[in-house]
Structures are given as structure tokens and as C-alpha cells.
């Protein structure tokens, strides 16, 4: 009985440690971490500067190889004018290198800034980054998707949880959508409602 209780306690502690490593995302009223990156047009994008003009919708996505991401980004592009009419700007962030971003643009006709998060610093700051396990990496490679090459990552491979944050002009997160199931995405209407 004593061994059973010790084993149960060990399993509980190990599962808690594993659970703590999973990203949770930033929460409402958190201060949005500032960042500087370059978009597909070579423009330097700094969050702090964008916020001077109004709220910013930040969208984290996995890459051009992800059909769910492309579908969501296409819907965002189709509603870009409505987002801008609310006084907001839309920025997408991915760990994918520029070649992949250009493929995303071909597939979605995106006219908003898309940033390559080199070294996943922005993903980490917004707590959306997770390490991809070896089994998943191998499964993708079997499907001709080499995440390390696509993202320019050696060693550990990271992807973002598909997430959307709305950052107020004051720099606070006023809305978040954080869903670890990459097949589920927020409806654009919800984003527009949150910008009212």
C-alpha cells in the first residue's frame, strides 16, 4: 500500500512538472511585451510604435505548411478593411523563415505585416511557444515538412500555440484567444466585436 501511494504521488508530481512546461499564454490586463522585427516588405515593425496609432491584433501561426493557418489568415485578410476601420492594425507572427512567409502570402494574399520570429523570442515573450516532440517532428518529416529547416532551428524545434491577442493603445492585453488544438481558430467576427 505504501509503495502504491508513493508511486501515485510520483506520477502526480511528474505530471505537474510536465504540465508546468506547457505554455499558458499571457492573460487579460497583462502588459504586452514590446518587440522589434522586420516584415516581408523589409519594414521594421515595433509594437510600441504601432500602439501610438491604435490597438494591434497579434496573430501567432505555425507556418505556410499548415492548412488551418492559411485558412484563418485568408479570413483575416478578407476582413482586413473591417479591422482597419476599427482603428486597429493586424500583425501575424511565425517562427517560419522569410521563404515560408512569402509562400503564406501567395496562399492567402495577405496584405498585413507578417514577422519572422527568429529564435522564437516573441513567441516566448507571449508564452505561446512549445517544444515539438521527436515523434511529431518525425511524422512531419515523413510528410516532407522539415520544421528545423523551415524555421531555421537547430536542435530543439518550437512552434506557437495558435493564439490571438488584442493589445490596447495603452499596451495592455485586452483580449486573448489561446487554443492548443491547432484545428480550432477564432472567428473573425469575435475579433471585430472585441475591437468595438
Secondary structure, DSSP 8 states (H G I E B T S, - for coil): -HHHHHHHHHHHHHHHHHHHHS-----TT-B----EEEBTTS-EEEHHHHHTTS-EEEEE---TT-HHHHHHHHHHHHTHHHHHHTT-EEEEEESS-HHHHHHHHHHH---SEEEE-GGGHHHHHTT-EEE--HHHHHHHHHTT--HHHHHT--SS-EEE--EEEEE-TTSBEEEEEE-S-TT----HHHHHHHT-
